[in-house]
Amino acid sequence: MKRKLILIFISLLPILACSHDSNSEPKYGETALPSNCRSYIQVSVDAWRAGEYDAEETMNAIERNCGIYGSLWDE
């Protein structure tokens, strides 16, 4: 019985260790600006749909902020 509990605990440990995702829900700063990629992408899509920006501008901004070197990944 004790061995089974230890085995279950060891099996769950990697899952629990990797469960933190800073983009799991949208977050906004004090000025209501997006502060993580999830919120930034939604704001960008909403602005594109409203005709504020064209697709090229929107995609460039998403890449700049949420691309491989984006500044909003670990916020």
Beta strands, then each sheet from edge to edge (+ up, - down):
end
